[in-house]
Amino acid sequence: MDPQKEISELKDLVKYYELVIKNMSAPIIPSIVPNTILMPIAGIISADRFELIRGKALEYAGEHRETECVIFDFTGVQSEDVQTFDYNELANELTALNNSLKLMGLRPIYVGFNPRFVRKIVHAGIQVELEVYQSFRAALKELLNEKNKSRSSK
């Protein structure tokens, strides 16, 4: 096989796998709670990753206008996944994610933060205003309770 053609094919293959990884790194899953989606976050956290997550959430909300709430599940993120990421920068990224979703009229909810991760943010004196629940299940339970209360008050 011609080496140039082989290099070209390998570059195309790398681009394809980069696209696959990009799509898998911020999946969007419809929830059992109406108008709510889940975005599970696992693995290494970086500014580029937050940009991808923010972009996918906003794009989805733009295409699915009925979306009201986005739950970000950080259960799959370990402390070592954020060691190379400055905690002030992490707080800024969480704030930017939160604010951009609110500007779209969405309710962002965060679940599953690792205790060591939380300790480091608190110890660094970083202030972050987020709606947080211990688990995905707890967040869903709260949303379902709110939906039931609003239906019964009508």
MDTraj code that builds the backbone (N, CA, C; nanometers):
import mdtraj as md
import numpy as np

residues = "MET ASP PRO GLN LYS GLU ILE SER GLU LEU LYS ASP LEU VAL LYS TYR TYR GLU LEU VAL ILE LYS ASN MET SER ALA PRO ILE ILE PRO SER ILE VAL PRO ASN THR ILE LEU MET PRO ILE ALA GLY ILE ILE SER ALA ASP ARG PHE GLU LEU ILE ARG GLY LYS ALA LEU GLU TYR ALA GLY GLU HIS ARG GLU THR GLU CYS VAL ILE PHE ASP PHE THR GLY VAL GLN SER GLU ASP VAL GLN THR PHE ASP TYR ASN GLU LEU ALA ASN GLU LEU THR ALA LEU ASN ASN SER LEU LYS LEU MET GLY LEU ARG PRO ILE TYR VAL GLY PHE ASN PRO ARG PHE VAL ARG LYS ILE VAL HIS ALA GLY ILE GLN VAL GLU LEU GLU VAL TYR GLN SER PHE ARG ALA ALA LEU LYS GLU LEU LEU ASN GLU LYS ASN LYS SER ARG SER SER LYS".split()
xyz = np.array([
    [0.0841, -0.1184, 0.0000],
    [0.0000, 0.0000, 0.0000],
    [0.0884, 0.1244, 0.0000],
    [0.0401, 0.2269, -0.0670],
    [0.1097, 0.3545, -0.0760],
    [0.1156, 0.4185, 0.0635],
    [0.2366, 0.4560, 0.1128],
    [0.2489, 0.5131, 0.2473],
    [0.1650, 0.6401, 0.2682],
    [0.1546, 0.7267, 0.1685],
    [0.0746, 0.8488, 0.1807],
    [-0.0732, 0.8164, 0.1977],
    [-0.1191, 0.7189, 0.1206],
    [-0.2594, 0.6786, 0.1302],
    [-0.2866, 0.6161, 0.2667],
    [-0.1926, 0.5362, 0.3142],
    [-0.2070, 0.4723, 0.4450],
    [-0.2118, 0.5784, 0.5561],
    [-0.1257, 0.6797, 0.5474],
    [-0.1244, 0.7887, 0.6451],
    [-0.2569, 0.8644, 0.6413],
    [-0.3077, 0.8900, 0.5220],
    [-0.4356, 0.9594, 0.5062],
    [-0.5495, 0.8796, 0.5677],
    [-0.5509, 0.7496, 0.5434],
    [-0.6549, 0.6636, 0.6002],
    [-0.6453, 0.6589, 0.7525],
    [-0.5234, 0.6540, 0.8051],
    [-0.5050, 0.6529, 0.9505],
    [-0.5496, 0.7852, 1.0130],
    [-0.5230, 0.8963, 0.9450],
    [-0.5691, 1.0269, 0.9942],
    [-0.7212, 1.0323, 0.9975],
    [-0.7851, 0.9785, 0.8940],
    [-0.9317, 0.9740, 0.8903],
    [-0.9853, 0.8881, 1.0040],
    [-0.9180, 0.7771, 1.0309],
    [-0.9587, 0.6873, 1.1386],
    [-0.9443, 0.7568, 1.2746],
    [-0.8360, 0.8300, 1.2934],
    [-0.8153, 0.9043, 1.4179],
    [-0.9259, 1.0080, 1.4354],
    [-0.9605, 1.0809, 1.3292],
    [-1.0691, 1.1799, 1.3358],
    [-1.2004, 1.1137, 1.3744],
    [-1.2269, 0.9974, 1.3164],
    [-1.3495, 0.9238, 1.3469],
    [-1.3532, 0.8862, 1.4952],
    [-1.2434, 0.8302, 1.5476],
    [-1.2405, 0.7894, 1.6884],
    [-1.2452, 0.9099, 1.7825],
    [-1.1872, 1.0219, 1.7428],
    [-1.1981, 1.1436, 1.8235],
    [-1.3437, 1.1871, 1.8343],
    [-1.4178, 1.1766, 1.7239],
    [-1.5599, 1.2111, 1.7238],
    [-1.6388, 1.1155, 1.8136],
    [-1.6080, 0.9863, 1.8070],
    [-1.6744, 0.8867, 1.8917],
    [-1.6490, 0.9184, 2.0386],
    [-1.5240, 0.9459, 2.0734],
    [-1.4886, 0.9772, 2.2123],
    [-1.5583, 1.1053, 2.2570],
    [-1.5605, 1.2053, 2.1709],
    [-1.6256, 1.3328, 2.2039],
    [-1.7739, 1.3112, 2.2338],
    [-1.8413, 1.2319, 2.1518],
    [-1.9836, 1.2056, 2.1735],
    [-2.0080, 1.1233, 2.2989],
    [-1.9173, 1.0344, 2.3328],
    [-1.9338, 0.9511, 2.4517],
    [-1.8986, 1.0258, 2.5799],
    [-1.8202, 1.1333, 2.5697],
    [-1.7725, 1.2011, 2.6893],
    [-1.8764, 1.2935, 2.7521],
    [-1.9865, 1.3171, 2.6849],
    [-2.0942, 1.4004, 2.7404],
    [-2.2279, 1.3509, 2.6867],
    [-2.2665, 1.2275, 2.7248],
    [-2.3944, 1.1759, 2.6745],
    [-2.5132, 1.2469, 2.7379],
    [-2.6243, 1.2467, 2.6653],
    [-2.7488, 1.3050, 2.7166],
    [-2.8528, 1.1952, 2.7205],
    [-2.9104, 1.1739, 2.8394],
    [-3.0062, 1.0660, 2.8600],
    [-3.1379, 1.1253, 2.9094],
    [-3.2472, 1.1026, 2.8377],
    [-3.3776, 1.1496, 2.8882],
    [-3.4109, 1.0814, 3.0218],
    [-3.4706, 1.1556, 3.1109],
    [-3.5038, 1.1059, 3.2449],
    [-3.6493, 1.0595, 3.2507],
    [-3.6814, 0.9876, 3.3591],
    [-3.8212, 0.9479, 3.3808],
    [-3.9055, 1.0676, 3.4233],
    [-3.8382, 1.1719, 3.4727],
    [-3.9084, 1.2950, 3.5074],
    [-3.9268, 1.3740, 3.3783],
    [-4.0494, 1.4107, 3.3452],
    [-4.0732, 1.4834, 3.2199],
    [-3.9873, 1.6099, 3.2079],
    [-3.9394, 1.6351, 3.0866],
    [-3.8632, 1.7556, 3.0528],
    [-3.7306, 1.7667, 3.1272],
    [-3.6771, 1.6530, 3.1706],
    [-3.5511, 1.6491, 3.2446],
    [-3.4549, 1.5547, 3.1741],
    [-3.3294, 1.5980, 3.1624],
    [-3.2273, 1.5119, 3.1041],
    [-3.1142, 1.4910, 3.2041],
    [-3.0428, 1.3816, 3.1859],
    [-2.9274, 1.3476, 3.2677],
    [-2.8035, 1.3532, 3.1805],
    [-2.6972, 1.4133, 3.2335],
    [-2.5671, 1.4117, 3.1677],
    [-2.4665, 1.3522, 3.2666],
    [-2.4393, 1.2204, 3.2553],
    [-2.3392, 1.1605, 3.3435],
    [-2.1990, 1.2039, 3.3020],
    [-2.1193, 1.2436, 3.4000],
    [-1.9837, 1.2901, 3.3745],
    [-1.8885, 1.1920, 3.4427],
    [-1.7958, 1.1353, 3.3667],
    [-1.6982, 1.0421, 3.4218],
    [-1.5621, 1.0715, 3.3608],
    [-1.4589, 1.0398, 3.4346],
    [-1.3241, 1.0555, 3.3819],
    [-1.2646, 1.1924, 3.4056],
    [-1.1622, 1.2203, 3.3300],
    [-1.0820, 1.3413, 3.3473],
    [-1.1630, 1.4670, 3.3150],
    [-1.1493, 1.5654, 3.4024],
    [-1.2190, 1.6931, 3.3875],
    [-1.1172, 1.7977, 3.3417],
    [-1.1565, 1.8754, 3.2410],
    [-1.0701, 1.9821, 3.1900],
    [-1.1583, 2.0949, 3.1393],
    [-1.0964, 2.2081, 3.1091],
    [-1.1719, 2.3224, 3.0554],
    [-1.2355, 2.2848, 2.9216],
    [-1.1620, 2.2114, 2.8377],
    [-1.2169, 2.1669, 2.7088],
    [-1.3375, 2.0767, 2.7295],
    [-1.3297, 1.9907, 2.8285],
    [-1.4395, 1.8987, 2.8575],
    [-1.5628, 1.9759, 2.9019],
    [-1.5433, 2.0773, 2.9882],
    [-1.6563, 2.1595, 3.0319],
    [-1.7170, 2.2346, 2.9149],
    [-1.6338, 2.2816, 2.8237],
    [-1.6839, 2.3506, 2.7050],
    [-1.7709, 2.2558, 2.6226],
    [-1.7265, 2.1316, 2.6078],
    [-1.8036, 2.0309, 2.5348],
    [-1.9362, 2.0026, 2.6051],
    [-1.9318, 1.9846, 2.7364],
    [-2.0530, 1.9568, 2.8151],
    [-2.1514, 2.0735, 2.8025],
    [-2.1006, 2.1944, 2.8202],
    [-2.1853, 2.3141, 2.8108],
    [-2.2472, 2.3242, 2.6716],
    [-2.1651, 2.3056, 2.5692],
    [-2.2141, 2.3145, 2.4315],
    [-2.3208, 2.2119, 2.4001],
    [-2.2985, 2.0863, 2.4436],
    [-2.3972, 1.9812, 2.4164],
    [-2.5284, 2.0066, 2.4896],
    [-2.5205, 2.0513, 2.6152],
    [-2.6420, 2.0796, 2.6919],
    [-2.7214, 2.1927, 2.6283],
    [-2.6528, 2.2995, 2.5894],
    [-2.7213, 2.4139, 2.5284],
    [-2.7789, 2.3782, 2.3922],
    [-2.7048, 2.3021, 2.3142],
    [-2.7528, 2.2606, 2.1827],
    [-2.8777, 2.1724, 2.1964],
    [-2.8732, 2.0790, 2.2906],
    [-2.9882, 1.9911, 2.3134],
    [-3.1100, 2.0732, 2.3549],
    [-3.0883, 2.1666, 2.4487],
    [-3.1993, 2.2498, 2.4971],
    [-3.2555, 2.3368, 2.3849],
    [-3.1700, 2.3818, 2.2956],
    [-3.2168, 2.4615, 2.1822],
    [-3.3025, 2.3802, 2.0869],
    [-3.2691, 2.2532, 2.0705],
    [-3.3444, 2.1652, 1.9810],
    [-3.4674, 2.1047, 2.0476],
    [-3.4637, 2.0928, 2.1799],
    [-3.5732, 2.0329, 2.2574],
    [-3.6225, 2.1362, 2.3580],
    [-3.7000, 2.2294, 2.3098],
    [-3.7435, 2.3440, 2.3909],
    [-3.8257, 2.3051, 2.5134],
    [-3.8775, 2.1842, 2.5167],
    [-3.9538, 2.1407, 2.6328],
    [-3.8641, 2.1074, 2.7525],
    [-3.7333, 2.0977, 2.7295],
    [-3.6392, 2.0654, 2.8371],
    [-3.6404, 2.1771, 2.9411],
    [-3.6558, 2.1383, 3.0664],
    [-3.6593, 2.2344, 3.1762],
    [-3.5431, 2.2181, 3.2731],
    [-3.4927, 2.0950, 3.2847],
    [-3.3944, 2.0657, 3.3878],
    [-3.2838, 1.9748, 3.3325],
    [-3.1604, 2.0038, 3.3724],
    [-3.0457, 1.9212, 3.3342],
    [-2.9763, 1.8769, 3.4630],
    [-2.9648, 1.7453, 3.4800],
    [-2.8961, 1.6913, 3.5970],
    [-2.7586, 1.6423, 3.5521],
    [-2.6543, 1.6973, 3.6137],
    [-2.5169, 1.6561, 3.5864],
    [-2.4727, 1.5622, 3.6984],
    [-2.4419, 1.4390, 3.6627],
    [-2.4029, 1.3388, 3.7622],
    [-2.2516, 1.3195, 3.7588],
    [-2.1841, 1.3656, 3.8638],
    [-2.0391, 1.3581, 3.8742],
    [-1.9926, 1.2349, 3.9526],
    [-2.0795, 1.1368, 3.9720],
    [-2.0447, 1.0172, 4.0472],
    [-1.9217, 0.9483, 3.9883],
    [-1.9074, 0.9515, 3.8571],
    [-1.7957, 0.8840, 3.7903],
    [-1.6658, 0.9622, 3.7886],
    [-1.6616, 1.0789, 3.8534],
    [-1.5392, 1.1589, 3.8581],
    [-1.4696, 1.1335, 3.9911],
    [-1.3474, 1.0870, 3.9836],
    [-1.2673, 1.0612, 4.1041],
    [-1.1761, 1.1810, 4.1299],
    [-1.1238, 1.1914, 4.2510],
    [-1.0348, 1.3030, 4.2860],
    [-0.9147, 1.3100, 4.1927],
    [-0.8608, 1.1950, 4.1562],
    [-0.7437, 1.1945, 4.0675],
    [-0.7776, 1.2465, 3.9273],
    [-0.9055, 1.2448, 3.8907],
    [-0.9477, 1.2956, 3.7597],
    [-0.9438, 1.4479, 3.7522],
    [-0.9351, 1.5137, 3.8675],
    [-0.9309, 1.6602, 3.8688],
    [-0.8010, 1.7138, 3.9273],
    [-0.7038, 1.6275, 3.9558],
    [-0.5793, 1.6727, 4.0180],
    [-0.5027, 1.7720, 3.9332],
    [-0.5073, 1.7577, 3.8022],
    [-0.4338, 1.8500, 3.7154],
    [-0.5144, 1.9770, 3.6871],
    [-0.6361, 1.9824, 3.7384],
    [-0.7259, 2.0943, 3.7138],
    [-0.7274, 2.1819, 3.8380],
    [-0.6958, 2.3086, 3.8237],
    [-0.6970, 2.4020, 3.9344],
    [-0.8399, 2.4154, 3.9890],
    [-0.8555, 2.4088, 4.1196],
    [-0.9892, 2.4112, 4.1784],
    [-1.0607, 2.5454, 4.1582],
    [-0.9866, 2.6545, 4.1524],
    [-1.0498, 2.7832, 4.1202],
    [-1.1034, 2.7809, 3.9780],
    [-1.0255, 2.7224, 3.8875],
    [-1.0700, 2.7109, 3.7482],
    [-1.1922, 2.6180, 3.7400],
    [-1.1902, 2.5127, 3.8196],
    [-1.3039, 2.4201, 3.8233],
    [-1.4293, 2.4921, 3.8710],
    [-1.4163, 2.5719, 3.9765],
    [-1.5304, 2.6481, 4.0273],
    [-1.5808, 2.7458, 3.9217],
    [-1.4880, 2.8094, 3.8504],
    [-1.5275, 2.9019, 3.7430],
    [-1.6019, 2.8289, 3.6318],
    [-1.5560, 2.7091, 3.5972],
    [-1.6223, 2.6308, 3.4925],
    [-1.7622, 2.5873, 3.5370],
    [-1.7752, 2.5455, 3.6620],
    [-1.9077, 2.5074, 3.7139],
    [-2.0014, 2.6284, 3.7137],
    [-1.9506, 2.7438, 3.7531],
    [-2.0314, 2.8661, 3.7539],
    [-2.0729, 2.9046, 3.6124],
    [-1.9796, 2.8953, 3.5168],
    [-2.0115, 2.9280, 3.3777],
    [-2.1162, 2.8318, 3.3219],
    [-2.1022, 2.7038, 3.3540],
    [-2.2002, 2.6035, 3.3101],
    [-2.3366, 2.6364, 3.3684],
    [-2.3393, 2.6622, 3.4971],
    [-2.4627, 2.6949, 3.5676],
    [-2.5301, 2.8189, 3.5084],
    [-2.4527, 2.9257, 3.4906],
    [-2.5077, 3.0511, 3.4401],
    [-2.5573, 3.0399, 3.2965],
    [-2.4838, 2.9684, 3.2122],
    [-2.5268, 2.9561, 3.0723],
    [-2.6586, 2.8804, 3.0621],
    [-2.6754, 2.7776, 3.1441],
    [-2.8016, 2.7017, 3.1417],
    [-2.9170, 2.7866, 3.1948],
    [-2.8915, 2.8628, 3.2998],
    [-2.9961, 2.9494, 3.3544],
    [-3.0390, 3.0546, 3.2531],
    [-2.9442, 3.1063, 3.1741],
    [-2.9782, 3.2032, 3.0699],
    [-3.0708, 3.1426, 2.9648],
    [-3.0651, 3.0112, 2.9473],
    [-3.1529, 2.9409, 2.8532],
    [-3.2861, 2.9046, 2.9201],
    [-3.3008, 2.9399, 3.0475],
    [-3.4237, 2.9080, 3.1188],
    [-3.4255, 2.7666, 3.1745],
    [-3.3083, 2.7062, 3.1860],
    [-3.2989, 2.5693, 3.2365],
    [-3.2604, 2.5692, 3.3841],
    [-3.2960, 2.4625, 3.4503],
    [-3.2605, 2.4445, 3.5904],
    [-3.1473, 2.3411, 3.5975],
    [-3.0256, 2.3854, 3.6263],
    [-2.9155, 2.2903, 3.6390],
    [-2.9083, 2.2326, 3.7807],
    [-2.8913, 2.1014, 3.7891],
    [-2.8775, 2.0325, 3.9168],
    [-2.7522, 1.9454, 3.9088],
    [-2.6784, 1.9401, 4.0181],
    [-2.5536, 1.8647, 4.0227],
    [-2.5627, 1.7577, 4.1304],
    [-2.5167, 1.6387, 4.0979],
    [-2.5207, 1.5279, 4.1931],
    [-2.3889, 1.4502, 4.1885],
    [-2.3643, 1.3771, 4.2981],
    [-2.2557, 1.2795, 4.2998],
    [-2.1156, 1.3331, 4.3159],
    [-2.0991, 1.4518, 4.3752],
    [-1.9635, 1.5018, 4.3948],
    [-1.8887, 1.4134, 4.4947],
    [-1.7645, 1.3846, 4.4662],
    [-1.6765, 1.3062, 4.5521],
    [-1.6445, 1.3874, 4.6782],
    [-1.6483, 1.3256, 4.7986],
    [-1.6225, 1.4005, 4.9227],
    [-1.4861, 1.4704, 4.9260],
    [-1.3818, 1.4045, 4.8757],
    [-1.2494, 1.4687, 4.8738],
    [-1.2493, 1.5902, 4.7815],
    [-1.3175, 1.5779, 4.6731],
    [-1.3329, 1.6850, 4.5752],
    [-1.4007, 1.8047, 4.6427],
    [-1.5074, 1.7805, 4.7159],
    [-1.5812, 1.8859, 4.7861],
    [-1.4936, 1.9498, 4.8937],
    [-1.4217, 1.8671, 4.9700],
    [-1.3336, 1.9193, 5.0747],
    [-1.2294, 2.0154, 5.0175],
    [-1.1720, 1.9788, 4.9036],
    [-1.0685, 2.0641, 4.8435],
    [-1.1276, 2.1974, 4.7975],
    [-1.2464, 2.1953, 4.7434],
    [-1.3112, 2.3203, 4.7005],
    [-1.3421, 2.4072, 4.8222],
    [-1.3975, 2.3475, 4.9269],
    [-1.4315, 2.4224, 5.0478],
    [-1.3044, 2.4729, 5.1160],
    [-1.2032, 2.3866, 5.1254],
    [-1.0767, 2.4237, 5.1898],
    [-1.0087, 2.5395, 5.1159],
    [-1.0256, 2.5446, 4.9851],
    [-0.9664, 2.6530, 4.9050],
    [-1.0464, 2.7827, 4.9198],
    [-1.1603, 2.7767, 4.9894],
    [-1.2406, 2.8960, 5.0121],
    [-1.3186, 2.9405, 4.8896],
    [-1.3460, 2.8485, 4.8002],
    [-1.4152, 2.8803, 4.6761],
    [-1.5654, 2.8784, 4.6999],
    [-1.6330, 2.9843, 4.6563],
    [-1.7785, 2.9939, 4.6688],
    [-1.8436, 2.9563, 4.5361],
    [-1.9301, 2.8570, 4.5393],
    [-2.0016, 2.8143, 4.4192],
    [-2.1488, 2.7996, 4.4559],
    [-2.2364, 2.8693, 4.3827],
    [-2.3800, 2.8638, 4.4076],
    [-2.4436, 2.7635, 4.3107],
    [-2.4643, 2.6410, 4.3573],
    [-2.5219, 2.5352, 4.2746],
    [-2.6327, 2.4650, 4.3514],
    [-2.7298, 2.4126, 4.2784],
    [-2.8295, 2.3249, 4.3395],
    [-2.7703, 2.1841, 4.3348],
    [-2.7469, 2.1260, 4.4517],
    [-2.6745, 1.9994, 4.4603],
    [-2.7531, 1.8994, 4.5444],
    [-2.7494, 1.7735, 4.5001],
    [-2.8063, 1.6618, 4.5755],
    [-2.7003, 1.5538, 4.5857],
    [-2.7155, 1.4694, 4.6855],
    [-2.6166, 1.3649, 4.7089],
    [-2.6101, 1.2646, 4.5937],
    [-2.7266, 1.2331, 4.5366],
    [-2.7293, 1.1308, 4.4322],
    [-2.8329, 1.1664, 4.3250],
    [-2.8234, 1.0975, 4.2147],
    [-2.9190, 1.1128, 4.1057],
    [-3.0589, 1.0775, 4.1554],
    [-3.0665, 0.9723, 4.2327],
    [-3.1957, 0.9276, 4.2878],
    [-3.2594, 1.0361, 4.3749],
    [-3.1788, 1.1015, 4.4596],
    [-3.2308, 1.2075, 4.5468],
    [-3.2819, 1.3255, 4.4642],
    [-3.2103, 1.3606, 4.3587],
    [-3.2538, 1.4712, 4.2723],
    [-3.3849, 1.4362, 4.2027],
    [-3.3940, 1.3152, 4.1490],
    [-3.5182, 1.2731, 4.0828],
    [-3.6356, 1.2720, 4.1798],
    [-3.6109, 1.2248, 4.2996],
    [-3.7159, 1.2209, 4.4015],
    [-3.7674, 1.3617, 4.4306],
    [-3.6772, 1.4585, 4.4430],
    [-3.7156, 1.5980, 4.4676],
    [-3.7953, 1.6533, 4.3503],
    [-3.7497, 1.6287, 4.2288],
    [-3.8214, 1.6777, 4.1107],
    [-3.9608, 1.6164, 4.1005],
    [-3.9719, 1.4863, 4.1274],
    [-4.1030, 1.4202, 4.1233],
    [-4.1955, 1.4773, 4.2304],
    [-4.1423, 1.5019, 4.3503],
    [-4.2231, 1.5632, 4.4569],
    [-4.2732, 1.7011, 4.4151],
    [-4.1861, 1.7802, 4.3548],
    [-4.2250, 1.9136, 4.3083],
    [-4.3336, 1.9045, 4.2014],
    [-4.3191, 1.8119, 4.1075],
    [-4.4191, 1.7955, 4.0008],
    [-4.5531, 1.7540, 4.0604],
    [-4.5510, 1.6622, 4.1580],
    [-4.6747, 1.6166, 4.2216],
    [-4.7419, 1.7298, 4.2987],
    [-4.6633, 1.8121, 4.3689],
    [-4.7184, 1.9255, 4.4439],
    [-4.7813, 2.0273, 4.3482],
    [-4.7150, 2.0548, 4.2366],
    [-4.7690, 2.1537, 4.1439],
    [-4.8971, 2.1018, 4.0766],
    [-4.9061, 1.9710, 4.0550],
    [-5.0291, 1.9144, 3.9967],
    [-5.1438, 1.9176, 4.0974],
    [-5.1123, 1.8896, 4.2238],
    [-5.2199, 1.8855, 4.3230],
    [-5.2676, 2.0246, 4.3628],
    [-5.1857, 2.1280, 4.3402],
    [-5.2291, 2.2637, 4.3746],
    [-5.3078, 2.3304, 4.2626],
    [-5.3214, 2.2620, 4.1499],
    [-5.3975, 2.3200, 4.0380],
    [-5.5440, 2.2904, 4.0482],
])
top = md.Topology()
chain = top.add_chain()
for i, resn in enumerate(residues, 1):
    res = top.add_residue(resn, chain, resSeq=i)
    for name in ("N", "CA", "C"):
        top.add_atom(name, md.element.get_by_symbol(name[0]), res)
traj = md.Trajectory(xyz[None], top)
